[in-house]
Amino acid sequence: MRSLAIRIERNIACRNVRLRRKVAGSTLLEVLLAAALFSMGMVALLQLMQSGSRIAMRGELESLAAKRCESVVSLVLAQTNFDLSSLESQLNEDREWETRISIDSSRDALAKLTVVVCRRGIPNFGKFELTRLIPHPANLSFLSSVSTDREDAR
């Protein structure tokens, strides 16, 4: 009986040693799996950073285009003769931005002014369109004479 107990203890001790050997290290398959998961995570993170910077650049360009549209509308309203072709050619001398101006004066009292500004070389980024209703071009000469009369009265 004593020999049986010694054999059982030896078997248990051998099993514990075998189990320790299996648990002690990691297999090549586990290392490859961990490397694959890590690389997929890094690729996803890099794509996220790239799309974030693209969105930030798009927002910045659209903001600049919107400011440029507002300044073009101010320039158009400041003109008395509405010579849009010369104004458009002056604005398009800028190599970074392209500007298109159109006036639809089919209405009686108001005209529809549309200004489109887009970044040259980047067709999908930095494009902004601004539409405003302005006094009809035929009425602007009357308005400018009224404003000069008011200034003279001061």
DSSP file (Angstrom, degrees, kcal/mol; ACC not computed):
  #  RESIDUE AA STRUCTURE BP1 BP2  ACC     N-H-->O    O-->H-N    N-H-->O    O-->H-N    TCO  KAPPA ALPHA  PHI   PSI    X-CA   Y-CA   Z-CA
    1    1 A M     >        0   0    0      0, 0.0     4,-2.1     0, 0.0     5,-0.2   0.000 360.0 360.0 360.0 -37.8    0.0    0.0    0.0
    2    2 A R  H  >  +     0   0    0      1,-0.2     4,-2.0     2,-0.2     5,-0.1   0.897 360.0  51.6 -64.2 -38.9    2.8    2.3    0.8
    3    3 A S  H  > S+     0   0    0      1,-0.2     4,-2.3     2,-0.2    -1,-0.2   0.851 107.6  54.0 -66.6 -33.4    4.3    1.7   -2.7
    4    4 A L  H  > S+     0   0    0      2,-0.2     4,-2.2     1,-0.2    -1,-0.2   0.902 108.1  49.0 -65.9 -40.8    1.0    2.6   -4.2
    5    5 A A  H  X S+     0   0    0     -4,-2.1     4,-2.1     2,-0.2    -2,-0.2   0.878 110.7  50.9 -66.5 -37.7    0.8    5.9   -2.3
    6    6 A I  H  X S+     0   0    0     -4,-2.0     4,-2.2     2,-0.2    -2,-0.2   0.910 110.2  49.7 -67.3 -40.9    4.4    6.7   -3.4
    7    7 A R  H  X S+     0   0    0     -4,-2.3     4,-2.5     2,-0.2    -2,-0.2   0.905 110.1  50.4 -63.6 -40.7    3.5    6.0   -7.1
    8    8 A I  H  X S+     0   0    0     -4,-2.2     4,-2.4     1,-0.2    -1,-0.2   0.916 110.4  49.5 -64.3 -42.6    0.4    8.2   -6.9
    9    9 A E  H  X S+     0   0    0     -4,-2.1     4,-2.5     1,-0.2    -1,-0.2   0.899 111.1  49.9 -63.1 -40.1    2.5   11.1   -5.4
   10   10 A R  H  X S+     0   0    0     -4,-2.2     4,-2.8     2,-0.2    -2,-0.2   0.909 110.6  49.7 -65.0 -41.9    5.1   10.7   -8.1
   11   11 A N  H  X S+     0   0    0     -4,-2.5     4,-2.4     2,-0.2    -2,-0.2   0.913 112.1  47.7 -62.7 -41.5    2.4   10.8  -10.8
   12   12 A I  H  X S+     0   0    0     -4,-2.4     4,-2.3     2,-0.2    -2,-0.2   0.923 112.5  49.0 -65.6 -42.9    0.8   13.9   -9.3
   13   13 A A  H  X S+     0   0    0     -4,-2.5     4,-2.0     2,-0.2    -2,-0.2   0.901 111.5  49.5 -63.5 -41.6    4.3   15.5   -9.1
   14   14 A C  H  X S+     0   0    0     -4,-2.8     4,-2.4     2,-0.2    -1,-0.2   0.905 110.3  50.8 -64.4 -41.3    5.0   14.7  -12.7
   15   15 A R  H  X S+     0   0    0     -4,-2.4     4,-2.9     1,-0.2     5,-0.2   0.918 109.0  51.1 -61.8 -43.0    1.7   16.0  -13.9
   16   16 A N  H  X S+     0   0    0     -4,-2.3     4,-2.3     1,-0.2    -1,-0.2   0.896 110.6  48.9 -62.1 -39.2    2.3   19.3  -12.0
   17   17 A V  H  X S+     0   0    0     -4,-2.0     4,-2.0     2,-0.2    -1,-0.2   0.911 112.4  48.2 -66.9 -41.6    5.7   19.6  -13.6
   18   18 A R  H  X S+     0   0    0     -4,-2.4     4,-2.0     2,-0.2    -2,-0.2   0.910 112.2  49.2 -63.8 -42.6    4.2   19.0  -17.1
   19   19 A L  H  X S+     0   0    0     -4,-2.9     4,-2.3     1,-0.2     5,-0.2   0.901 109.5  51.9 -64.6 -39.7    1.4   21.5  -16.5
   20   20 A R  H  X S+     0   0    0     -4,-2.3     4,-2.1     1,-0.2    -1,-0.2   0.891 108.2  51.9 -63.6 -38.4    4.0   24.1  -15.3
   21   21 A R  H  X S+     0   0    0     -4,-2.0     4,-0.7     1,-0.2    -1,-0.2   0.897 111.4  46.8 -65.6 -39.6    6.0   23.5  -18.5
   22   22 A K  H  < S+     0   0    0     -4,-2.0     3,-0.3     1,-0.2    -2,-0.2   0.892 118.5  40.5 -68.8 -39.3    2.9   24.1  -20.7
   23   23 A V  H  < S+     0   0    0     -4,-2.3    -2,-0.2     1,-0.2    -1,-0.2   0.751  99.4  76.0 -81.0 -25.4    1.8   27.2  -18.8
   24   24 A A  H  < S+     0   0    0     -4,-2.1     2,-0.2    -5,-0.2    -1,-0.2   0.833 100.6  27.4 -61.9 -38.2    5.2   28.7  -18.4
   25   25 A G  S  < S-     0   0    0     -4,-0.7     2,-0.3    -3,-0.3     0, 0.0  -0.648  76.1-116.3-120.0 175.1    5.6   30.0  -22.0
   26   26 A S        -     0   0    0     -2,-0.2     2,-0.1     1,-0.0    -3,-0.0  -0.862  29.8-120.0-112.3 151.3    3.5   31.1  -24.9
   27   27 A T     >  -     0   0    0     -2,-0.3     4,-1.8     1,-0.1     5,-0.1  -0.344  24.8-109.8 -84.2 167.0    3.4   29.4  -28.2
   28   28 A L  H  > S+     0   0    0      1,-0.2     4,-2.5     2,-0.2     5,-0.2   0.854 118.4  58.3 -63.4 -35.2    4.3   30.9  -31.6
   29   29 A L  H  > S+     0   0    0      1,-0.2     4,-2.3     2,-0.2    -1,-0.2   0.899 105.4  48.7 -62.8 -41.2    0.6   30.9  -32.5
   30   30 A E  H  > S+     0   0    0      2,-0.2     4,-2.4     1,-0.2    -1,-0.2   0.903 111.2  50.1 -65.9 -40.2   -0.3   33.1  -29.6
   31   31 A V  H  X S+     0   0    0     -4,-1.8     4,-2.4     2,-0.2    -2,-0.2   0.917 111.9  47.9 -64.4 -43.3    2.6   35.5  -30.4
   32   32 A L  H  X S+     0   0    0     -4,-2.5     4,-2.4     2,-0.2    -2,-0.2   0.892 111.5  50.6 -64.1 -40.2    1.4   35.8  -34.0
   33   33 A L  H  X S+     0   0    0     -4,-2.3     4,-2.3     2,-0.2    -2,-0.2   0.912 111.2  48.1 -64.3 -42.6   -2.2   36.3  -32.9
   34   34 A A  H  X S+     0   0    0     -4,-2.4     4,-2.3     2,-0.2    -2,-0.2   0.902 112.2  49.4 -64.9 -40.6   -1.1   39.1  -30.5
   35   35 A A  H  X S+     0   0    0     -4,-2.4     4,-2.5     2,-0.2    -2,-0.2   0.896 110.7  50.4 -65.8 -39.1    1.0   40.8  -33.2
   36   36 A A  H  X S+     0   0    0     -4,-2.4     4,-2.2     2,-0.2    -2,-0.2   0.921 111.7  47.2 -64.9 -43.7   -1.9   40.6  -35.7
   37   37 A L  H  X S+     0   0    0     -4,-2.3     4,-2.1     2,-0.2    -2,-0.2   0.907 112.8  49.7 -64.2 -41.4   -4.3   42.2  -33.3
   38   38 A F  H  X S+     0   0    0     -4,-2.3     4,-2.2     1,-0.2    -2,-0.2   0.923 111.3  48.2 -63.4 -44.5   -1.8   44.9  -32.4
   39   39 A S  H  X S+     0   0    0     -4,-2.5     4,-2.3     1,-0.2    -1,-0.2   0.880 110.2  51.8 -67.4 -36.9   -1.1   45.7  -36.1
   40   40 A M  H  X S+     0   0    0     -4,-2.2     4,-2.2     1,-0.2    -1,-0.2   0.903 110.3  49.7 -64.4 -39.6   -4.9   45.9  -36.9
   41   41 A G  H  X S+     0   0    0     -4,-2.1     4,-2.1     2,-0.2    -2,-0.2   0.900 110.8  49.0 -64.5 -40.6   -5.4   48.3  -34.0
   42   42 A M  H  X S+     0   0    0     -4,-2.2     4,-2.4     2,-0.2    -2,-0.2   0.891 110.3  50.7 -66.8 -39.7   -2.5   50.5  -35.2
   43   43 A V  H  X S+     0   0    0     -4,-2.3     4,-2.3     2,-0.2    -2,-0.2   0.922 111.0  48.8 -63.6 -43.4   -3.8   50.6  -38.7
   44   44 A A  H  X S+     0   0    0     -4,-2.2     4,-2.0     1,-0.2    -2,-0.2   0.903 111.6  49.9 -62.9 -40.5   -7.3   51.6  -37.5
   45   45 A L  H  X S+     0   0    0     -4,-2.1     4,-2.1     2,-0.2    -2,-0.2   0.902 110.3  49.4 -65.8 -41.1   -5.7   54.3  -35.3
   46   46 A L  H  X S+     0   0    0     -4,-2.4     4,-2.3     2,-0.2    -2,-0.2   0.890 110.6  50.3 -65.6 -39.3   -3.7   55.7  -38.2
   47   47 A Q  H  X S+     0   0    0     -4,-2.3     4,-2.5     2,-0.2     5,-0.2   0.892 109.4  52.0 -65.0 -38.5   -6.7   55.8  -40.4
   48   48 A L  H  X S+     0   0    0     -4,-2.0     4,-1.9     1,-0.2    -2,-0.2   0.904 110.5  47.5 -63.9 -41.7   -8.7   57.6  -37.8
   49   49 A M  H  X S+     0   0    0     -4,-2.1     4,-2.1     2,-0.2    -2,-0.2   0.897 112.0  50.5 -66.1 -39.8   -5.9   60.2  -37.4
   50   50 A Q  H  X S+     0   0    0     -4,-2.3     4,-2.0     1,-0.2    -2,-0.2   0.923 111.5  46.4 -65.9 -44.2   -5.8   60.7  -41.2
   51   51 A S  H  X S+     0   0    0     -4,-2.5     4,-2.3     1,-0.2    -1,-0.2   0.865 111.0  54.2 -67.8 -33.4   -9.5   61.2  -41.6
   52   52 A G  H  X S+     0   0    0     -4,-1.9     4,-2.1    -5,-0.2    -1,-0.2   0.909 109.4  46.2 -64.7 -42.1   -9.5   63.6  -38.7
   53   53 A S  H  X S+     0   0    0     -4,-2.1     4,-2.2     2,-0.2    -2,-0.2   0.864 111.5  52.6 -69.6 -33.5   -6.8   65.7  -40.2
   54   54 A R  H  X S+     0   0    0     -4,-2.0     4,-2.4     2,-0.2    -2,-0.2   0.910 110.2  47.8 -66.0 -41.8   -8.7   65.7  -43.6
   55   55 A I  H  X S+     0   0    0     -4,-2.3     4,-2.4     2,-0.2    -2,-0.2   0.894 111.3  51.0 -65.9 -39.7  -11.9   66.8  -41.9
   56   56 A A  H  X S+     0   0    0     -4,-2.1     4,-2.1     2,-0.2    -2,-0.2   0.907 111.1  48.1 -64.2 -40.8  -10.0   69.6  -40.1
   57   57 A M  H  X S+     0   0    0     -4,-2.2     4,-2.5     2,-0.2    -2,-0.2   0.907 110.6  51.4 -66.1 -41.3   -8.4   70.8  -43.4
   58   58 A R  H  X S+     0   0    0     -4,-2.4     4,-2.5     1,-0.2    68,-0.3   0.923 110.5  49.0 -61.9 -43.8  -11.8   70.7  -45.1
   59   59 A G  H  X S+     0   0    0     -4,-2.4     4,-2.0     1,-0.2    -1,-0.2   0.897 111.3  49.3 -62.7 -40.7  -13.4   72.8  -42.4
   60   60 A E  H  X S+     0   0    0     -4,-2.1     4,-2.2     2,-0.2    -1,-0.2   0.917 112.6  47.1 -65.3 -43.1  -10.5   75.3  -42.5
   61   61 A L  H  X S+     0   0    0     -4,-2.5     4,-2.4     1,-0.2    -2,-0.2   0.895 112.1  49.9 -66.8 -39.4  -10.8   75.7  -46.3
   62   62 A E  H  X S+     0   0    0     -4,-2.5     4,-2.2     2,-0.2    -1,-0.2   0.866 109.8  52.0 -67.3 -34.3  -14.6   76.0  -46.2
   63   63 A S  H  X S+     0   0    0     -4,-2.0     4,-2.1    -5,-0.2    -2,-0.2   0.922 110.6  47.1 -65.8 -43.8  -14.2   78.7  -43.5
   64   64 A L  H  X S+     0   0    0     -4,-2.2     4,-2.2     1,-0.2    -2,-0.2   0.897 112.0  50.9 -63.0 -39.7  -11.7   80.6  -45.6
   65   65 A A  H  X S+     0   0    0     -4,-2.4     4,-2.4     2,-0.2    -2,-0.2   0.888 108.6  51.6 -65.6 -38.7  -14.0   80.3  -48.7
   66   66 A A  H  X S+     0   0    0     -4,-2.2     4,-2.2     2,-0.2    -2,-0.2   0.912 110.7  47.9 -64.8 -41.9  -17.0   81.6  -46.7
   67   67 A K  H  X S+     0   0    0     -4,-2.1     4,-2.0     1,-0.2    -2,-0.2   0.901 111.6  50.8 -63.6 -39.8  -15.0   84.6  -45.6
   68   68 A R  H  X S+     0   0    0     -4,-2.2     4,-2.1     2,-0.2    -2,-0.2   0.897 108.3  52.2 -65.3 -39.6  -13.9   85.2  -49.1
   69   69 A C  H  X S+     0   0    0     -4,-2.4     4,-2.5     1,-0.2    -2,-0.2   0.921 108.4  51.0 -61.0 -44.3  -17.5   85.0  -50.4
   70   70 A E  H  X S+     0   0    0     -4,-2.2     4,-2.1     1,-0.2    -1,-0.2   0.902 110.3  48.8 -61.0 -40.7  -18.6   87.6  -47.8
   71   71 A S  H  X S+     0   0    0     -4,-2.0     4,-2.1     2,-0.2    -1,-0.2   0.869 110.3  51.3 -69.1 -34.3  -15.8   90.0  -49.0
   72   72 A V  H  X S+     0   0    0     -4,-2.1     4,-2.6     2,-0.2    -2,-0.2   0.910 108.8  50.9 -67.5 -40.9  -16.8   89.5  -52.6
   73   73 A V  H  X S+     0   0    0     -4,-2.5     4,-2.4     1,-0.2    -2,-0.2   0.912 110.3  50.2 -61.4 -41.1  -20.4   90.3  -51.8
   74   74 A S  H  X S+     0   0    0     -4,-2.1     4,-1.5     1,-0.2    -1,-0.2   0.898 110.6  49.6 -63.5 -39.7  -19.3   93.4  -50.0
   75   75 A L  H  X S+     0   0    0     -4,-2.1     4,-1.0     2,-0.2    -2,-0.2   0.905 110.9  49.5 -64.9 -40.9  -17.2   94.4  -53.1
   76   76 A V  H >< S+     0   0    0     -4,-2.6     3,-0.6     1,-0.2    -2,-0.2   0.921 111.9  47.8 -65.0 -43.1  -20.1   93.8  -55.4
   77   77 A L  H 3< S+     0   0    0     -4,-2.4    -1,-0.2     1,-0.2    -2,-0.2   0.789 108.1  56.3 -68.8 -26.2  -22.4   95.9  -53.3
   78   78 A A  H 3< S+     0   0    0     -4,-1.5    -1,-0.2    -5,-0.2    -2,-0.2   0.720  90.8  90.2 -77.5 -20.8  -19.8   98.7  -53.0
   79   79 A Q    <<  -     0   0    0     -4,-1.0    -3,-0.0    -3,-0.6    -4,-0.0  -0.498  56.7-165.8 -77.6 145.5  -19.6   99.0  -56.8
   80   80 A T  S    S+     0   0    0     -2,-0.2    -1,-0.1     1,-0.1    64,-0.1   0.697  85.4  45.3-100.4 -24.2  -21.9  101.4  -58.6
   81   81 A N  S    S-     0   0    0      2,-0.1     3,-0.1    59,-0.1    -1,-0.1   0.581  91.8-137.9 -99.5  -8.6  -21.5  100.3  -62.2
   82   82 A F        +     0   0    0      1,-0.2     2,-1.5    -6,-0.2     3,-0.2   0.895  35.4 168.1  54.2  46.5  -21.8   96.5  -61.6
   83   83 A D     >  +     0   0    0      1,-0.2     4,-1.6     2,-0.1    -1,-0.2  -0.694   3.2 170.9 -87.2  85.9  -19.0   95.6  -64.0
   84   84 A L  H  >  +     0   0    0     -2,-1.5     4,-3.1     1,-0.2     5,-0.2   0.804  66.2  61.8 -72.3 -29.8  -18.8   92.0  -62.8
   85   85 A S  H  > S+     0   0    0      2,-0.2     4,-2.1     1,-0.2    -1,-0.2   0.917 107.9  43.1 -65.7 -41.1  -16.5   90.8  -65.5
   86   86 A S  H  > S+     0   0    0      2,-0.2     4,-2.1     1,-0.2    -1,-0.2   0.902 115.8  49.0 -70.2 -38.7  -13.7   93.1  -64.5
   87   87 A L  H  X S+     0   0    0     -4,-1.6     4,-2.3     2,-0.2    -2,-0.2   0.924 111.9  48.8 -63.9 -43.3  -14.3   92.4  -60.8
   88   88 A E  H  X S+     0   0    0     -4,-3.1     4,-2.0     1,-0.2    11,-0.2   0.887 110.8  50.1 -64.9 -38.8  -14.3   88.6  -61.5
   89   89 A S  H  < S+     0   0    0     -4,-2.1     4,-0.3    -5,-0.2    -1,-0.2   0.875 110.6  50.1 -68.1 -35.9  -11.0   88.9  -63.5
   90   90 A Q  H >< S+     0   0    0     -4,-2.1     3,-1.0     1,-0.2     4,-0.2   0.912 112.6  46.8 -65.5 -41.5   -9.4   90.8  -60.7
   91   91 A L  H >< S+     0   0    0     -4,-2.3     3,-1.1     1,-0.2    -2,-0.2   0.837 107.1  57.3 -70.1 -31.8  -10.5   88.3  -58.1
   92   92 A N  T 3< S+     0   0    0     -4,-2.0    -1,-0.2     1,-0.2    -2,-0.2   0.443  81.8  85.6 -82.0   1.7   -9.3   85.3  -60.3
   93   93 A E  T <   +     0   0    0     -3,-1.0     2,-0.3    -4,-0.3    -1,-0.2   0.738  68.5  96.7 -68.9 -21.0   -5.8   86.7  -60.4
   94   94 A D  S <  S-     0   0    0     -3,-1.1     3,-0.1    -4,-0.2    -3,-0.0  -0.543  70.6-150.9 -67.8 128.6   -5.3   84.9  -57.1
   95   95 A R  S    S+     0   0    0     -2,-0.3    -1,-0.1     1,-0.2    -3,-0.0   0.665  89.3  50.5 -79.2 -15.8   -3.6   81.6  -57.9
   96   96 A E  S    S+     0   0    0      1,-0.1    24,-2.9    23,-0.1     2,-0.3   0.777 109.0  45.6 -92.6 -28.6   -5.1   79.7  -54.9
   97   97 A W  E     -A  119   0A   0     22,-0.3     2,-0.4    -6,-0.2    22,-0.2  -0.889  60.1-154.2-123.1 146.8   -8.8   80.6  -55.3
   98   98 A E  E     -A  118   0A   0     20,-2.9    20,-2.3    -2,-0.3     2,-0.4  -0.973  15.6-163.8-117.6 134.0  -11.3   80.7  -58.1
   99   99 A T  E     -A  117   0A   0     -2,-0.4     2,-0.4   -11,-0.2    18,-0.2  -0.960   8.5-173.3-124.0 133.3  -14.3   83.0  -57.9
  100  100 A R  E     -A  116   0A   0     16,-2.6    16,-2.7    -2,-0.4     2,-0.4  -0.992   6.3-170.4-124.5 132.9  -17.5   83.0  -60.0
  101  101 A I  E     +A  115   0A   0     -2,-0.4     2,-0.3    14,-0.2    14,-0.2  -0.971   7.6 172.9-123.5 134.4  -20.1   85.7  -59.7
  102  102 A S  E     -A  114   0A   0     12,-2.3    12,-3.0    -2,-0.4     2,-0.5  -0.999  14.7-159.4-141.4 144.7  -23.6   85.7  -61.2
  103  103 A I  E     -A  113   0A   0     -2,-0.3     2,-0.8    10,-0.2    10,-0.2  -0.987   2.7-162.2-124.6 124.9  -26.6   88.0  -60.9
  104  104 A D  E     +A  112   0A   0      8,-2.7     8,-2.8    -2,-0.5     3,-0.4  -0.904  13.8 174.0-104.2 105.4  -30.1   86.9  -61.8
  105  105 A S        +     0   0    0     -2,-0.8     6,-0.1     6,-0.2    -1,-0.1  -0.154  39.0 118.3-106.0  38.8  -32.1   90.1  -62.2
  106  106 A S        +     0   0    0      6,-0.1    -1,-0.2     0, 0.0     2,-0.1   0.683  59.3  81.2 -78.2 -16.4  -35.3   88.6  -63.4
  107  107 A R  S    S-     0   0    0      3,-0.4     5,-0.0    -3,-0.4     0, 0.0  -0.460  81.9-126.7 -85.2 163.4  -37.2   90.0  -60.4
  108  108 A D  S    S+     0   0    0     -2,-0.1    -1,-0.1     1,-0.1    28,-0.1   0.986  96.4  14.4 -75.9 -60.3  -38.4   93.5  -60.3
  109  109 A A  S    S+     0   0    0     26,-0.1    27,-2.1     1,-0.1     2,-0.3   0.780 125.3  44.1 -92.0 -27.5  -37.1   95.0  -57.1
  110  110 A L  E     - B   0 135A   0     25,-0.2    -3,-0.4    26,-0.0     2,-0.3  -0.867  61.4-154.5-122.2 152.5  -34.4   92.5  -56.1
  111  111 A A  E     - B   0 134A   0     23,-3.1    23,-2.9    -2,-0.3     2,-0.7  -0.915  22.1-123.4-120.6 151.2  -31.7   90.6  -57.9
  112  112 A K  E     -AB 104 133A   0     -8,-2.8    -8,-2.7    -2,-0.3     2,-0.5  -0.850  24.2-163.1-100.1 113.3  -30.2   87.3  -56.8
  113  113 A L  E     -AB 103 132A   0     19,-3.2    19,-2.8    -2,-0.7     2,-0.5  -0.847   6.1-172.1 -97.1 124.8  -26.4   87.5  -56.4
  114  114 A T  E     -AB 102 131A   0    -12,-3.0   -12,-2.3    -2,-0.5     2,-0.5  -0.978   3.4-174.7-121.1 125.3  -24.6   84.2  -56.3
  115  115 A V  E     -AB 101 130A   0     15,-2.9    15,-2.9    -2,-0.5     2,-0.5  -0.980   1.9-171.1-119.9 125.6  -20.9   84.0  -55.4
  116  116 A V  E     -AB 100 129A   0    -16,-2.7   -16,-2.6    -2,-0.5     2,-0.4  -0.976   4.3-177.6-118.5 124.1  -19.1   80.7  -55.7
  117  117 A V  E     +AB  99 128A   0     11,-2.7    11,-2.7    -2,-0.5     2,-0.3  -0.981   7.5 169.5-121.2 129.6  -15.5   80.4  -54.3
  118  118 A C  E     -A   98   0A   0    -20,-2.3   -20,-2.9    -2,-0.4     2,-0.3  -0.983  36.7-107.2-140.1 154.2  -13.5   77.3  -54.6
  119  119 A R  E >   -A   97   0A   0      6,-0.7     3,-1.0     7,-0.5   -22,-0.3  -0.611  38.7-118.7 -78.7 130.8   -9.9   76.3  -54.0
  120  120 A R  T 3  S+     0   0    0    -24,-2.9    -1,-0.1    -2,-0.3   -25,-0.0  -0.482  94.9  15.1 -70.8 138.6   -7.9   75.7  -57.2
  121  121 A G  T 3  S+     0   0    0     -2,-0.2    -1,-0.2     1,-0.0   -25,-0.0   0.229 113.9  76.9  85.3 -15.0   -6.5   72.2  -57.5
  122  122 A I    <   +     0   0    0     -3,-1.0    -3,-0.4     3,-0.2     3,-0.2  -0.806  57.4 177.9-126.1  88.7   -8.7   70.7  -54.8
  123  123 A P  S    S+     0   0    0      0, 0.0    -1,-0.1     0, 0.0    -4,-0.1   0.829  77.9  38.6 -67.7 -33.0  -12.2   70.3  -56.3
  124  124 A N  S    S+     0   0    0      2,-0.1     3,-0.3    -6,-0.1     2,-0.3   0.669 108.5  67.8 -93.3 -16.4  -14.0   68.8  -53.4
  125  125 A F  S    S+     0   0    0     -3,-0.2    -6,-0.7     1,-0.2    -3,-0.2  -0.771  99.3  15.7-104.2 148.3  -12.4   70.8  -50.6
  126  126 A G  S    S+     0   0    0    -68,-0.3    -7,-0.5    -2,-0.3     2,-0.5   0.823  79.9 142.1  69.1  34.2  -12.8   74.5  -49.9
  127  127 A K        +     0   0    0     -3,-0.3     2,-0.4    -9,-0.2    -9,-0.2  -0.917  19.8 170.8-109.8 135.1  -15.9   75.2  -52.0
  128  128 A F  E     -B  117   0A   0    -11,-2.7   -11,-2.7    -2,-0.5     2,-0.4  -0.998  16.4-161.7-144.8 137.6  -18.5   77.6  -50.8
  129  129 A E  E     -B  116   0A   0     -2,-0.4     2,-0.4   -13,-0.2   -13,-0.2  -0.980   7.5-171.6-122.8 130.1  -21.6   79.1  -52.5
  130  130 A L  E     -B  115   0A   0    -15,-2.9   -15,-2.9    -2,-0.4     2,-0.5  -0.983   1.1-170.3-125.0 127.2  -23.3   82.2  -51.1
  131  131 A T  E     +B  114   0A   0     -2,-0.4     2,-0.3   -17,-0.2   -17,-0.2  -0.972  10.8 172.5-120.3 129.0  -26.6   83.5  -52.4
  132  132 A R  E     -B  113   0A   0    -19,-2.8   -19,-3.2    -2,-0.5     2,-0.6  -0.972  31.6-127.7-133.6 147.9  -27.9   86.9  -51.4
  133  133 A L  E     +B  112   0A   0     -2,-0.3   -21,-0.2   -21,-0.2     3,-0.0  -0.861  38.0 175.7 -92.4 125.8  -30.9   89.1  -52.5
  134  134 A I  E     -B  111   0A   0    -23,-2.9   -23,-3.1    -2,-0.6   -57,-0.0  -0.809  39.8 -77.7-124.7 164.4  -29.6   92.5  -53.3
  135  135 A P  E     -B  110   0A   0      0, 0.0   -25,-0.2     0, 0.0     5,-0.1  -0.335  63.9 -89.5 -60.0 146.7  -31.3   95.6  -54.7
  136  136 A H    >>  -     0   0    0    -27,-2.1     3,-1.3     1,-0.1     4,-0.9  -0.294  33.9-122.0 -58.4 139.0  -31.8   95.4  -58.5
  137  137 A P  H 3> S+     0   0    0      0, 0.0     4,-0.6     0, 0.0     3,-0.5   0.817 112.3  56.9 -56.1 -32.0  -28.8   96.8  -60.4
  138  138 A A  H 34 S+     0   0    0      1,-0.2     4,-0.4     2,-0.2     3,-0.3   0.821 107.8  48.7 -68.6 -28.6  -31.0   99.4  -62.1
  139  139 A N  H <> S+     0   0    0     -3,-1.3     4,-2.1     1,-0.2    -1,-0.2   0.621  92.5  78.7 -84.8 -13.6  -32.1  100.8  -58.7
  140  140 A L  H  X S+     0   0    0     -4,-0.9     4,-2.8    -3,-0.5     5,-0.2   0.842  87.1  56.4 -68.9 -32.2  -28.6  101.0  -57.3
  141  141 A S  H  X S+     0   0    0     -4,-0.6     4,-1.8    -3,-0.3    -1,-0.2   0.905 109.2  48.3 -64.4 -37.6  -27.8  104.2  -59.1
  142  142 A F  H  > S+     0   0    0     -4,-0.4     4,-1.9     2,-0.2    -2,-0.2   0.910 112.0  49.3 -64.3 -42.5  -30.8  105.7  -57.5
  143  143 A L  H  X S+     0   0    0     -4,-2.1     4,-2.3     1,-0.2    -2,-0.2   0.883 109.5  51.0 -66.6 -37.8  -29.7  104.4  -54.1
  144  144 A S  H  X S+     0   0    0     -4,-2.8     4,-1.9     1,-0.2    -1,-0.2   0.871 110.0  49.9 -68.8 -34.3  -26.2  105.7  -54.5
  145  145 A S  H  X S+     0   0    0     -4,-1.8     4,-1.9    -5,-0.2    -1,-0.2   0.856 110.1  51.3 -70.9 -32.4  -27.5  109.2  -55.3
  146  146 A V  H  X S+     0   0    0     -4,-1.9     4,-2.1     2,-0.2    -2,-0.2   0.916 109.7  49.4 -67.4 -42.4  -29.8  109.0  -52.2
  147  147 A S  H  X S+     0   0    0     -4,-2.3     4,-1.9     1,-0.2    -2,-0.2   0.876 111.1  49.1 -67.0 -35.6  -26.8  108.1  -50.0
  148  148 A T  H  X S+     0   0    0     -4,-1.9     4,-2.2     2,-0.2    -1,-0.2   0.867 109.1  53.4 -70.7 -33.5  -24.7  111.0  -51.4
  149  149 A D  H  X S+     0   0    0     -4,-1.9     4,-1.7     2,-0.2    -2,-0.2   0.896 109.0  49.3 -64.0 -39.0  -27.7  113.4  -50.8
  150  150 A R  H  X S+     0   0    0     -4,-2.1     4,-0.9     2,-0.2    -2,-0.2   0.891 110.7  49.7 -67.0 -38.7  -27.8  112.2  -47.2
  151  151 A E  H  < S+     0   0    0     -4,-1.9     3,-0.4     1,-0.2    -1,-0.2   0.881 110.0  51.1 -67.6 -36.1  -24.0  112.8  -46.8
  152  152 A D  H  < S+     0   0    0     -4,-2.2    -1,-0.2     1,-0.2    -2,-0.2   0.852 104.0  58.5 -67.1 -33.2  -24.4  116.3  -48.3
  153  153 A A  H  <        0   0    0     -4,-1.7    -1,-0.2     1,-0.3    -2,-0.2   0.758 360.0 360.0 -68.8 -23.8  -27.2  117.1  -45.9
  154  154 A R     <        0   0    0     -4,-0.9    -1,-0.3    -3,-0.4    -2,-0.2   0.496 360.0 360.0 -72.8 360.0  -24.8  116.4  -42.9
